[in-house]
Amino acid sequence: ARLVVCGSTARCTLQSSSTAANFFHLPTSASTIRYNSNDANISNTAQRQSDHKHCVELVQNRDMEGYLCGLLMPASSREAYFALRAFNVEIASIKDASKLIGGRSRPSPSSSGGGGPFDMDNELGESQGGDTTLPSRLRMQWWRDAIADVYDNKSTDDASPSSQDPIIRSLTSSRKFNPTLRSLSHAIETHGLTYRFLRRIMEAREEDLSITQYEKRRDVAQYGEDTVSNILYLSLEIVGVRDDESDKVASDIGVGLGVLTALRSTAFRASQGECSIPLDLATKHD
């Protein structure tokens, strides 16, 4: 397949001798088809293809830059790459989800803020006196627990909640129905992705839930390192690159992209009662 950039536009297409649907096709060896053609294997392959298509479409709709980069990834790494980027979209969306769904403004750090996998904002928010932090943190905890279980070799299909709390049981059982999680689980198992990189992303996103403005420029840079750089580290692992020199370059790029993203989101964040410019820089030029 070739990436074609038309004129000065950002329109890109895949050209190949096969149909566009083959972009979502996962390679299956002939021996697998010949000797493992039972219903379970056919179902698993179809499920993987469906999950991959979901991840590609999610990234295409919510992270166009990540999508365009994915078109240039080696075919053998593309499934895992889009699973990772779809996970990033899911995690990054948590902060604003409950506000967008509930039509409420996010409170200040002294009160808190939220968003994630279930539409529990109104019920949980009202039960906490309008606090939207709890739904957001529950969603983040859902992802943290689910990914921790992947590294503990617990299949998403084997989620058997022991808690008697109906909400906890529902949250745990829901893992098997999440296509992004299923696809990411396969990527983790196939490429041996480093757990601490995923953990840092989730920790940084969770800490950011209640932040409306960072205090110092180095805090913004650190957030870029914790989120964007770690995505780049994992992307390198997906294509089989694991060395310190590459990680140093990825770290610098990630910090730069993090700061750039903060600047690009200034107008949107201001409309949400937030400020992307750190306090020390804002007061210096006040």
C-alpha positions in Angstrom: 0.0 0.0 0.0 1.1 3.6 -0.7 0.3 6.8 1.1 -0.7 9.4 -1.5 -0.8 13.1 -0.5 -2.9 15.1 -3.0 -1.7 18.6 -3.6 -1.6 20.9 -0.5 -4.5 19.1 1.1 -4.2 16.5 3.9 -6.3 14.0 2.0 -4.7 10.6 2.0 -5.7 7.4 0.4 -4.4 3.9 0.4 -3.6 2.5 -3.1 -3.2 -1.2 -3.5 -4.3 -3.9 -5.9 -6.9 -5.1 -3.4 -10.0 -3.4 -2.1 -10.0 -0.9 0.7 -11.6 -3.5 3.0 -8.2 -5.3 3.0 -6.8 -2.5 5.2 -8.8 -4.1 8.1 -7.8 -7.7 7.2 -5.6 -9.5 9.6 -3.2 -11.9 8.0 -4.0 -15.6 8.7 -1.6 -18.4 7.7 -2.9 -21.0 5.3 -2.0 -23.7 7.9 -4.3 -22.0 10.4 -7.1 -22.0 7.9 -6.5 -25.6 6.9 -6.0 -27.3 10.3 -7.8 -24.9 12.7 -11.0 -24.2 10.9 -13.3 -25.0 13.8 -16.0 -22.5 14.8 -14.0 -21.1 17.7 -11.0 -20.1 15.6 -13.1 -18.6 12.9 -15.0 -16.6 15.5 -11.8 -15.4 17.1 -10.4 -14.2 13.8 -13.6 -12.4 12.9 -13.7 -10.8 16.4 -10.1 -9.6 16.0 -10.9 -8.1 12.6 -14.0 -6.4 14.0 -12.0 -5.0 17.0 -9.3 -3.8 14.7 -11.8 -2.0 12.5 -13.3 -0.4 15.5 -9.9 0.9 16.7 -9.0 2.3 13.2 -12.3 4.1 12.9 -12.0 5.5 16.5 -8.5 6.9 15.8 -9.6 8.2 12.4 -12.5 10.1 14.0 -10.7 11.4 17.1 -7.0 11.4 16.4 -6.3 12.2 12.7 -2.6 12.7 13.2 -2.3 9.3 14.8 -4.4 7.8 12.0 -2.2 9.2 9.3 1.0 7.9 11.1 -0.7 4.5 11.3 -1.1 4.3 7.5 2.7 4.4 7.3 3.3 1.6 9.9 4.5 -1.8 8.8 1.5 -4.1 8.1 2.6 -6.5 10.8 2.5 -3.7 13.4 -0.6 -1.8 12.3 -3.1 -3.8 14.4 -1.2 -3.2 17.6 -0.5 0.4 16.8 -4.2 1.3 16.2 -5.1 -0.6 19.4 -2.6 1.6 21.3 -3.9 4.8 19.7 -7.5 3.8 20.3 -6.6 3.2 24.0 -5.0 6.7 24.1 -8.2 8.2 22.7 -10.3 6.4 25.3 -8.1 7.6 28.2 -7.8 11.1 26.9 -11.5 11.5 26.5 -12.3 10.7 30.2 -11.7 14.2 31.5 -14.4 15.8 29.3 -16.9 13.0 28.9 -19.2 13.6 31.8 -19.3 17.3 31.2 -20.1 16.8 27.6 -22.8 14.2 28.3 -24.3 15.9 31.3 -24.0 19.4 29.9 -22.3 20.7 33.0 -19.1 22.8 33.4 -16.2 21.1 35.2 -15.7 22.4 38.7 -12.5 24.0 40.0 -9.7 21.9 41.5 -11.2 22.6 45.0 -14.4 20.7 43.9 -13.2 18.4 41.1 -14.0 17.1 37.5 -14.7 13.8 35.4 -15.6 11.2 32.4 -15.2 7.1 30.7 -16.9 3.5 29.8 -20.4 3.9 31.3 -23.0 6.7 31.4 -23.1 6.9 35.1 -22.4 10.7 35.4 -25.9 11.8 36.4 -26.5 9.0 38.9 -23.1 9.1 40.6 -22.7 12.9 40.2 -26.0 13.6 41.9 -25.3 11.0 44.6 -22.1 12.9 45.4 -23.8 16.3 45.5 -22.9 17.2 41.9 -19.3 16.0 42.1 -18.2 14.7 38.7 -14.9 13.4 39.9 -16.2 10.0 41.0 -17.6 8.9 37.5 -14.3 10.0 35.9 -12.1 8.2 38.4 -14.3 5.1 38.2 -13.8 5.0 34.5 -10.0 5.5 34.9 -9.9 2.7 37.5 -11.8 0.5 35.1 -9.0 0.8 32.6 -6.3 0.5 35.2 -7.8 -2.7 36.6 -8.5 -4.2 33.2 -5.0 -3.6 31.9 -3.5 -4.9 35.2 -5.4 -8.1 34.7 -4.0 -8.5 31.2 -0.5 -8.4 32.7 -1.7 -10.9 35.3 -2.7 -13.2 32.5 -6.4 -12.9 33.2 -8.4 -13.1 30.0 -11.0 -10.5 29.3 -13.4 -13.4 28.6 -12.7 -14.9 32.0 -13.7 -11.8 34.0 -15.5 -13.3 37.0 -16.2 -10.5 39.5 -16.3 -11.8 43.1 -17.7 -8.6 44.6 -21.4 -8.6 45.6 -21.7 -4.9 44.6 -23.8 -4.8 41.4 -22.0 -1.8 40.1 -18.5 -3.4 40.6 -19.8 -6.6 39.1 -21.2 -4.8 36.1 -17.9 -2.8 35.5 -15.8 -6.0 35.7 -18.0 -8.0 33.5 -18.1 -5.3 30.9 -14.4 -5.8 30.0 -15.2 -8.7 27.6 -17.5 -6.3 25.6 -14.9 -3.6 25.0 -13.3 -3.9 21.5 -10.5 -1.5 22.3 -9.5 -3.4 25.4 -9.6 -6.7 23.5 -7.4 -5.4 20.7 -5.0 -3.8 23.2 -4.8 -7.1 25.1 -3.7 -8.9 22.0 -1.1 -6.2 21.3 0.3 -6.5 24.8 0.6 -10.3 24.4 2.0 -10.2 20.9 4.6 -7.4 21.3 5.4 -7.7 25.0 4.5 -4.0 25.6 6.0 -2.6 28.8 3.5 -2.2 31.6 5.1 0.8 33.2 4.6 3.0 30.1 0.8 2.2 30.1 0.6 2.8 33.8 2.3 6.2 33.6 -0.1 7.3 30.9 -3.1 6.4 33.1 -1.6 7.9 36.2 -0.9 11.2 34.4 -4.4 11.3 32.9 -6.0 10.6 36.3 -4.0 13.3 38.0 -5.0 15.7 35.3 -8.7 15.1 36.0 -8.9 17.8 38.6 -6.4 20.3 37.2 -7.6 23.4 35.4 -4.2 25.1 35.1 -0.7 23.9 35.7 1.5 25.9 38.0 4.8 25.8 36.1 6.1 25.3 32.6 8.0 22.2 33.7 4.6 20.7 34.8 3.3 21.0 31.3 6.5 19.4 30.0 6.2 16.6 32.5 2.7 15.9 31.4 3.8 15.7 27.8 6.5 13.2 28.9 4.1 11.1 30.9 1.4 11.0 28.1 2.8 11.6 24.6 6.4 10.3 25.2 5.1 7.0 26.7 2.8 6.5 23.7 5.9 6.9 21.5 7.9 4.4 23.6 5.2 1.9 23.2 5.0 2.6 19.4 8.7 1.9 19.1 8.2 -1.4 20.9 5.5 -2.3 18.5 7.9 -2.0 15.6 10.6 -3.9 17.5 12.8 -0.9 18.5 14.0 -1.0 22.1 17.1 1.1 22.8 18.0 4.0 24.9 19.0 6.4 22.1 15.6 6.0 20.4 13.9 6.5 23.7 15.8 9.8 24.3 14.6 11.1 20.9 11.0 9.9 21.6 11.2 11.7 25.0 12.1 15.0 23.5 9.5 14.7 20.7 6.8 13.7 23.2 7.5 16.8 25.4 7.4 19.0 22.4 4.2 17.6 21.1 2.7 17.8 24.6 3.5 21.5 24.8 2.2 22.1 21.3 -1.0 20.3 22.1 -1.5 22.5 25.1 -1.1 25.6 23.0 -3.4 24.4 20.3 -6.1 23.6 22.8 -6.0 27.1 24.5 -9.3 28.3 23.0 -11.1 25.1 23.7 -9.8 24.8 27.3 -10.7 28.4 28.0 -14.3 27.7 26.9 -14.3 24.9 29.6 -13.1 27.2 32.3 -9.5 26.0 32.1 -6.2 27.6 31.0 -3.5 25.7 29.0 -0.9 28.4 29.8 0.9 27.6 33.0 0.5 30.1 35.9 4.1 31.2 36.0 4.1 32.1 32.3 0.7 33.7 32.4 1.5 35.9 35.4 4.9 36.9 33.9 3.1 38.5 30.9 0.0 39.7 32.7 
